[in-house]
Amino acid sequence: MHSDDVDPAHSPVAAGGLPSADWTRRKMKGIPASLGALWTRRDESGWHYGVQLDESHCNAQGFIHGGVLMTFMDHGLSLLTWEAAGRAMTSTIHLDSHFLEAVRPPAFVELHGRILRQGRRLAFARGVLRVDGTDIMEATGVWSIAPATRSPANP
């Protein structure tokens, strides 16, 4: 995968390393909450996601831990597949990732992702994580889409 495969939206970072005003801060629950707040933005090309990472997300060498980046990639691409599936429940089946650059904090990490293909039960997605325009990680994955549940009123 090359960064040219994913639409390179403008950089969201304003002065001071925080997202610009067109981003909305949202709280997350569960494991994704360990990343801090999720920053979201929607435009004509779809949803964009970002996280502001700091020293608490580092490994012993002082770089952002790879597991933190994988968590954000998985969560962000899961959100894209969830939206594409009409907000039906989705679950990661497979995520193949490659680290491209080490990142020192503080860093605003932005996901540039897209749905490659989607059927009734599976979605295929691709993403690139970027910091200040530099690709730091890339991934492709497969998500299952749960069948719509039927209520007794709508068999």
Secondary structure, 3 states (H helix, E strand, C coil): CCHHHCCCCCCCECHHHCECCCCEEECCCCHHHHHCCEEEEEECCEEEEEEEECHHHECCCCCECHHHHHHHHHHHHHHHHHHHCCCCCEEEEEEEEEECCCCCCCEEEEEEEEEEEECCCEEEEEEEEEECCEEEEEEEEEEEECCCCCCCCCC
